[in-house]
């Protein structure tokens, strides 16, 4: 990767032990291991990954979303939402595709429709 490519590289990481109150707008891929109280919007073609230990209380809007942590709020994705076995999700989910892995705790209303 040269300097020009690195300057255009769009990646967001919010690490462990961080607490954020307020809305986030991200461009590009993102990995969150933090505690967030607020809405998250991922623009462009970014994928959002909520790692184990993450907690989000608010609305999430993205293309693709992979959840290993905890979410309390509404999720809207135009692509795939993957709820992994370590996840705990409460709220509504609207996505083109939805996968729930065995062991996940999910309390939701959902609609899934591929365009």
N, C-alpha and C positions, 0 to 999 in steps of 0.2 A: 504494500500500500504506500503510495507516495503522498507528499504533503497535500497536493491538490485533492486527492481522493479522501484523505483524512478530514479536510476542512468541510467536505460535503457529507461526511458520515453523520447520520442522524440517529442517535441512540440515547436513551434516558435511563438512568439507574438511580433509584431512591433506596438507600440501604437501611439495614437494621438499626433499631433504636431511634430513628427519626420520627417525629410527629409533625404532621402538617394539618393546619386548619385553613380551609379556603379551597376554591376551585382551581383545578389544574387543566391546562390545555397543552398537550404534548404533540410533537410531530415526530414521526419515526417510531421505531420499536421502543418498548419500555419494559423494564423489570422493576417491580416494586416489592420491597420487603418491609415497608414502613407502615405506620398507622396514619390513615388519612381520613379526616372528617371534612367532606366536601365532594363536589362533583368532579369527575375525570372525563375529559374529552380527548380522544386520540384522533388527530387529523391525518390526512394522507393515507398511505397504505400500511401504517404501523400496526404491529401486533402488541398487545399488552399482556404481560405475564404477572400475575399476582402470586408471589412465592409463599411458601409456608411461613407463618409468622406475620404475614401481612393482614391488615384489617382496614377495610374501606367502608365508611358509612356515607352513602350518597349515591347519586346516579352515575352510571358508567356508559359511555358511548364510544364505540370503537368498530373497527372492521372485524378483527379476530381477538378473542379473549380466552386466556387459559388461567384457570383459578385453582391454586393449591391452598390458598389461605381462606380468609373469611370476608364475606360481603353482606352488608345490610343495605339494600336499595334496589332500584330498578336498573336493569341492564338492557341496552339496545345495541345490537351488532348486526352489520350487514353480511357478515361471514359466519364463522364457526365460533361457538362458545363451548369450551371443554371444561367440565367440572370434574376435577380429579378426586381421587379417593380421600385425600386429606382435607378437602374443602368443606366449608359450611356456608351455604348461600340462603339468604332470606330476602324475598322480594319478587318482582316480576322480571321475566326474561322474554325478550323479543329478538329472534335471530333467524338467519336463513337456515342454519343447522345447529343442532344441540346434541352434545354427547355428555352423558352422566356416567361416570365410572363407579363400579361397586364400592361401597363404603362411604361415599359422599353423603353429607347431610344436606338435604335440600327441602326448603319450605317455600313454594313458589306457585305463581301462575305463569304459564308459558305459552308462547305461540312460536311455531317454527314454519317458515315457508321459504323454499328455495325459488329464486326468481328465474 
